[in-house]
Amino acid sequence: MRLIAGPLLIALAFALPSFAVAETAYVTDQLRLGLHRAEDTSDRSFRTLQSGQELEILSQTRNYAQVRLPDGTLGYVKVAYLVTDKPAALIVSETQAENERLQKELERTKSQFAGPAETIDSLEQQVAEQQAALEEGGRRIAQLQEQNESFVSRQQQYRFSLPVSWVAGATGVCLIAGFLCGLWWIDYRSRRRHGGFRIY
């Protein structure tokens, strides 16, 4: 029985990540993120996700995550571009939509002031509450716009940065290419000096 339990526990340990509870995430601000079919996103993306796109993380590794879109589309994206909080731009858009709704409701409420005198006090209270909500929404929009500008400037700052592994790989290729070119040049000069024969 102990011989069976050991492999069974190991199999369960590897299977646990696939049973993790699904988590909702959003694509970060000012970004167009490619959705891929390959787990390491090495293939050509078949769909482009815009900033604020809601998606569900089904599983993830250190660098990549399998996600499902609200329409059921499955694919893989880079984990570095996902956040669990709504991006500021999306919150600003939602807050502005709510402010527009409140503004229309406020205008509708004002138009009702021509009604009976007994409703005026109640309507004035509604107007005051809606005005307060609009002012709070305006302050919230200003704060979120500042956050959004900070995110955009930070993204611009790191736009042209490259991963260390890419730089190291490119340096290695250049060193190898330089070494091979040097060997060829020495061989070429030697053969030219000795009438086309290699003398080593």
C-alpha positions in Angstrom: 0.0 0.0 0.0 2.9 2.4 0.8 4.4 1.7 -2.7 1.2 2.9 -4.3 0.7 5.9 -2.0 4.1 7.5 -2.8 3.6 7.8 -6.6 -0.1 8.9 -6.0 1.0 11.8 -3.8 3.6 12.9 -6.3 1.0 12.8 -9.1 -1.4 14.9 -6.9 1.3 17.4 -6.2 1.9 18.0 -9.9 -1.9 18.1 -10.6 -2.7 20.7 -7.9 -1.9 23.9 -10.0 -4.4 22.8 -12.6 -7.2 22.8 -9.9 -6.4 26.3 -8.7 -9.4 28.6 -8.3 -9.8 30.8 -11.5 -8.9 34.4 -10.9 -10.1 37.5 -12.8 -7.4 39.8 -14.3 -7.2 42.8 -16.7 -4.7 43.8 -19.4 -2.7 46.8 -18.1 -3.0 50.4 -19.3 -1.9 51.7 -22.7 -1.1 48.2 -24.1 -2.0 46.0 -27.0 -1.3 42.4 -25.9 -1.1 39.4 -28.3 -3.1 36.3 -27.5 -1.2 33.1 -28.6 -2.0 29.4 -29.0 1.5 28.3 -28.0 2.2 28.0 -24.2 5.4 30.1 -24.5 3.8 32.7 -26.9 6.5 31.8 -29.5 3.9 31.6 -32.3 2.2 34.5 -34.1 -0.7 36.0 -32.0 -4.1 35.3 -33.4 -5.9 38.1 -31.5 -4.9 41.4 -30.0 -6.2 42.4 -26.6 -6.6 46.1 -25.7 -5.9 47.8 -22.4 -8.6 47.0 -19.8 -9.7 43.7 -21.5 -11.1 41.5 -18.8 -10.0 37.8 -18.8 -9.8 34.8 -16.6 -6.6 33.2 -15.6 -6.9 29.4 -15.8 -3.3 28.5 -15.0 0.0 30.2 -15.0 3.8 29.7 -14.8 6.4 32.3 -13.9 6.3 33.9 -17.3 3.1 32.8 -19.1 -0.6 32.3 -18.3 -3.4 30.4 -20.0 -6.5 32.7 -20.1 -10.1 32.6 -21.2 -11.9 35.7 -22.6 -15.6 36.4 -21.8 -16.6 35.0 -25.2 -14.9 31.7 -24.3 -11.7 32.1 -26.4 -8.7 30.4 -24.9 -5.1 31.4 -25.4 -1.7 32.2 -23.7 -0.3 35.7 -22.8 2.7 37.0 -20.9 2.1 37.3 -17.1 4.1 40.5 -16.9 1.3 42.5 -18.6 -1.6 41.3 -16.4 -2.8 43.0 -13.2 -5.5 41.9 -10.8 -6.9 45.4 -10.3 -8.8 47.3 -12.9 -6.5 49.7 -14.8 -7.0 53.4 -14.1 -8.1 54.1 -17.7 -10.9 51.6 -17.3 -12.0 53.0 -14.0 -12.0 56.5 -15.4 -14.2 55.4 -18.3 -16.6 53.7 -16.0 -16.7 56.7 -13.6 -17.3 59.1 -16.5 -20.2 57.0 -17.7 -21.6 57.0 -14.2 -21.2 60.8 -14.0 -23.0 61.2 -17.4 -25.9 59.0 -16.0 -26.0 61.2 -12.9 -26.0 64.4 -14.9 -28.9 63.2 -17.0 -30.8 62.2 -13.9 -30.0 65.6 -12.4 -31.4 67.4 -15.4 -34.5 65.2 -15.3 -34.9 66.0 -11.6 -34.6 69.7 -12.2 -37.3 69.5 -14.9 -39.6 68.1 -12.2 -39.4 71.3 -10.1 -42.3 72.7 -12.1 -44.5 70.1 -10.3 -46.5 70.5 -7.2 -45.0 72.6 -4.3 -45.1 69.7 -1.9 -42.5 67.8 -3.9 -39.9 70.7 -4.1 -38.2 69.8 -0.8 -37.7 66.2 -1.7 -36.4 67.1 -5.2 -34.0 69.7 -3.7 -32.5 67.0 -1.5 -32.1 64.7 -4.4 -30.3 67.4 -6.4 -28.0 68.1 -3.4 -27.1 64.4 -3.2 -26.5 64.1 -6.9 -24.4 67.2 -6.9 -22.3 65.7 -4.1 -22.0 62.5 -6.1 -20.9 64.4 -9.2 -18.2 66.4 -7.2 -16.9 63.1 -5.7 -16.8 61.6 -9.2 -14.9 64.6 -10.5 -12.3 64.3 -7.7 -12.1 60.5 -8.4 -11.6 61.2 -12.1 -8.8 63.7 -11.4 -7.0 61.2 -9.1 -7.3 58.4 -11.7 -6.1 60.6 -14.5 -3.0 61.4 -12.5 -2.4 57.6 -11.9 -3.0 57.0 -15.6 -0.4 59.6 -16.6 2.1 58.1 -14.1 1.5 54.6 -15.7 1.9 56.0 -19.2 5.2 57.8 -18.3 6.5 54.7 -16.6 5.6 52.6 -19.7 7.4 55.1 -22.0 10.5 54.9 -19.7 10.7 51.1 -20.1 9.5 50.9 -23.7 12.9 50.2 -25.3 14.3 48.1 -22.5 15.4 44.5 -23.4 15.4 41.4 -21.2 18.9 40.5 -19.9 18.7 37.0 -21.5 18.3 38.7 -25.0 21.3 41.0 -24.4 23.4 38.1 -23.2 22.4 35.9 -26.1 23.1 38.7 -28.6 26.5 39.3 -27.0 27.3 35.6 -27.2 26.4 35.4 -30.9 28.6 38.5 -31.6 31.5 37.0 -29.8 31.2 33.6 -31.6 30.8 35.4 -35.0 33.8 37.6 -34.3 35.9 34.5 -33.3 34.9 32.7 -36.5 35.6 35.7 -38.7 39.0 36.1 -37.1 39.8 32.4 -37.8 38.7 32.9 -41.4 40.8 36.0 -41.8 43.9 34.4 -40.4 43.4 31.4 -42.7 42.8 33.6 -45.7 46.0 35.7 -45.0 48.1 32.5 -44.5 46.9 30.9 -47.7 47.5 34.1 -49.6 51.0 34.3 -48.2 51.9 30.7 -49.0 50.4 30.4 -52.5 47.0 29.0 -51.6 48.3 26.3 -49.2 47.4 26.0 -45.6 50.6 26.0 -43.4 49.8 25.2 -39.8 
